Amino acid sequence: MRIVIAEDDERLAALVTEVLDADGRFIVVGRARDGDEAVSLCEQESPDIVLMDIAMPVRDGIDATRAIHDRDAGQHVVIYTGSAEYGDVARADAAGAAGFLHKEALTSPDLPDALYVLHTNYVAGVPDPD
């Protein structure tokens, strides 16, 4: 699966890239350092998944997700944040995000499996659990 990582922290982006590259199911096709760059990369690369930080410079992850979703409603954006605020989940959902992760999941060895399941369920149209 082709993935774009939208993360402004160099070390975290490198760690996530390393974990996903090592898994074999993912190819990181781009890295965005701000929300505008994420939107542009999605237009250029048409990734299967966009892994988007909610707190991005220039254009935050919510606005970038909305722009990506407005251009291609089928684009799979997974938003993540370090916040535990339910409002962030609701705003991400309203912007068209297809999934939501806590930022701690990015450093977990289970990240590739979580993204694979989120993407597979999204493509298959499996509804979110209530």
Secondary structure as UniProt FT lines:
FT   STRAND          2..6
FT   HELIX           10..23
FT   STRAND          27..32
FT   HELIX           35..45
FT   STRAND          49..53
FT   HELIX           61..71
FT   TURN            73..74
FT   STRAND          76..81
FT   HELIX           86..95
FT   STRAND          99..102
FT   HELIX           103..107
FT   TURN            109..110
FT   HELIX           111..124
//
